[in-house]
Amino acid sequence: MFYNVKKILIFKLCCFGDSVFITPAIKSLKSNFPDSEIIYAHADWIRNMIPFIPDIDRGILFESVYEKSLLKKIKGTLRFIRMIRREKIDMVFYGHRTNLLSFVLMLCGIRYRLGYEGTKYLTHRAIFINSLPEFERYQRILSDNGIKIISSL
């Protein structure tokens, strides 16, 4: 179903807790695509945490979304899109549910875009079940799309 996945982008800009909850999904991605490079797109306030997240090869800062100036937001977003297009990312694991950011990821030219149902511009979706613990919701994005999950236990 997923072919030639060499680079995977984890797109979860914040926050500390979410970065912890997403680690089982990252572990599952690395297990399924062991030769792939995994890059984490993040906001500045979790920059120092990135080296401690297992299976992450490196981080990419995407801070412009939080700028107050609309012009700075647009310029920073265009810079991010150009950078990601140069990276030739094959898959993105999208941990948010906003259409604007998923649109940005579509503009990045990423072939496989995984995230939650109800979010536009994704190629693969999973139902968002509010009653599940967050780490299980992230894992469902993978399992609902045919990617074997690794038990978090």
C-alpha positions as CSV (number, residue, x, y, z in Angstrom):
1,M,0.0,0.0,0.0
2,F,2.8,2.4,0.8
3,Y,5.8,2.2,-1.6
4,N,9.3,3.7,-1.5
5,V,8.9,5.5,1.8
6,K,12.4,6.9,2.5
7,K,11.4,10.0,4.5
8,I,8.6,10.4,7.0
9,L,7.6,13.7,8.5
10,I,5.9,13.7,11.9
11,F,3.8,16.9,12.0
12,K,2.8,17.7,15.6
13,L,3.9,21.2,16.4
14,C,3.2,21.2,20.1
15,C,3.1,20.4,23.0
16,F,5.1,18.4,25.5
17,G,2.4,15.9,26.4
18,D,1.5,15.4,22.7
19,S,5.1,14.7,21.9
20,V,5.1,12.0,24.5
21,F,1.8,10.5,23.4
22,I,2.9,10.3,19.7
23,T,6.0,8.3,20.4
24,P,4.3,4.8,20.1
25,A,3.1,5.8,16.6
26,I,6.7,6.9,15.8
27,K,8.0,3.6,17.0
28,S,5.5,1.8,14.8
29,L,6.4,3.8,11.8
30,K,10.1,3.1,12.3
31,S,9.3,-0.6,12.7
32,N,7.4,-0.7,9.4
33,F,9.8,1.5,7.6
34,P,13.2,0.7,9.3
35,D,15.4,2.3,6.6
36,S,13.4,5.6,6.5
37,E,14.5,8.9,8.0
38,I,12.0,10.3,10.4
39,I,11.9,14.0,10.8
40,Y,9.7,15.9,13.4
41,A,8.2,19.2,12.5
42,H,7.8,21.1,15.7
43,A,7.3,24.5,17.4
44,D,10.1,26.2,19.3
45,W,8.9,25.3,22.8
46,I,9.5,21.6,22.3
47,R,12.8,22.1,20.4
48,N,14.9,20.9,23.4
49,M,12.8,17.7,23.7
50,I,13.3,16.5,20.1
51,P,16.7,14.8,20.7
52,F,15.1,12.7,23.4
53,I,12.2,11.3,21.3
54,P,13.2,7.8,20.2
55,D,13.4,7.0,16.5
56,I,13.5,10.7,15.4
57,D,16.5,11.4,13.2
58,R,16.1,15.2,13.3
59,G,13.7,18.1,13.8
60,I,12.5,20.9,11.6
61,L,11.3,24.1,13.2
62,F,7.9,25.4,11.9
63,E,7.3,28.4,14.1
64,S,5.7,30.9,11.6
65,V,2.2,29.5,12.2
66,Y,2.3,31.3,15.6
67,E,3.5,34.7,14.3
68,K,1.2,37.6,15.0
69,S,1.9,39.3,11.7
70,L,0.0,37.8,8.8
71,L,2.9,38.7,6.5
72,K,5.3,36.8,8.7
73,K,3.0,33.8,8.8
74,I,2.7,33.7,5.1
75,K,6.4,34.2,4.4
76,G,7.4,31.5,7.0
77,T,4.9,29.1,5.7
78,L,6.1,29.5,2.1
79,R,9.7,29.0,3.4
80,F,8.5,25.8,5.1
81,I,6.8,24.5,2.0
82,R,9.9,25.1,-0.1
83,M,12.1,23.4,2.5
84,I,9.9,20.3,2.7
85,R,9.6,20.1,-1.1
86,R,13.4,20.0,-1.3
87,E,13.5,17.3,1.3
88,K,11.3,15.0,-0.9
89,I,9.2,13.7,2.0
90,D,7.3,10.6,1.1
91,M,4.8,10.4,4.0
92,V,3.5,12.7,6.7
93,F,1.9,11.6,10.0
94,Y,-0.4,14.6,10.7
95,G,-1.2,14.8,14.4
96,H,-3.5,17.9,14.2
97,R,-7.1,18.2,12.9
98,T,-7.0,21.6,11.2
99,N,-7.6,21.9,7.4
100,L,-5.3,24.9,7.0
101,L,-2.2,23.0,8.1
102,S,-3.2,19.9,6.1
103,F,-3.5,22.1,3.1
104,V,0.1,23.3,3.7
105,L,1.2,19.7,3.8
106,M,-0.5,19.0,0.5
107,L,1.3,22.0,-1.0
108,C,4.5,20.4,0.2
109,G,4.0,17.6,-2.4
110,I,3.9,14.8,0.2
111,R,2.5,11.6,-1.5
112,Y,1.0,9.9,1.6
113,R,-0.7,12.2,4.1
114,L,-2.1,10.3,7.1
115,G,-4.3,11.8,9.8
116,Y,-7.8,12.0,11.2
117,E,-11.1,11.7,9.3
118,G,-12.8,15.1,8.8
119,T,-9.6,16.7,7.9
120,K,-9.3,17.8,4.3
121,Y,-6.3,17.3,2.0
122,L,-5.2,14.0,3.5
123,T,-4.8,10.8,1.5
124,H,-5.3,8.3,4.4
125,R,-7.6,8.8,7.4
126,A,-8.7,7.3,10.6
127,I,-11.8,8.0,12.7
128,F,-11.1,10.3,15.7
129,I,-12.5,8.6,18.8
130,N,-12.5,11.1,21.6
131,S,-12.9,8.4,24.3
132,L,-9.6,6.7,23.4
133,P,-6.4,7.7,25.1
134,E,-4.4,10.0,22.8
135,F,-1.6,7.5,22.2
136,E,-4.1,5.0,21.0
137,R,-5.8,7.5,18.7
138,Y,-2.4,8.2,17.1
139,Q,-1.8,4.4,16.6
140,R,-5.2,4.0,15.0
141,I,-4.2,6.4,12.2
142,L,-1.6,3.7,11.3
143,S,-3.6,0.6,12.0
144,D,-6.7,1.9,10.1
145,N,-4.5,2.4,7.1
146,G,-2.9,-1.0,7.1
147,I,0.3,-0.2,9.0
148,K,1.2,-2.7,11.7
149,I,1.3,-1.1,15.1
150,I,3.8,-2.0,17.8
151,S,2.4,-2.5,21.2
152,S,3.2,0.3,23.6
153,L,3.6,-2.2,26.5
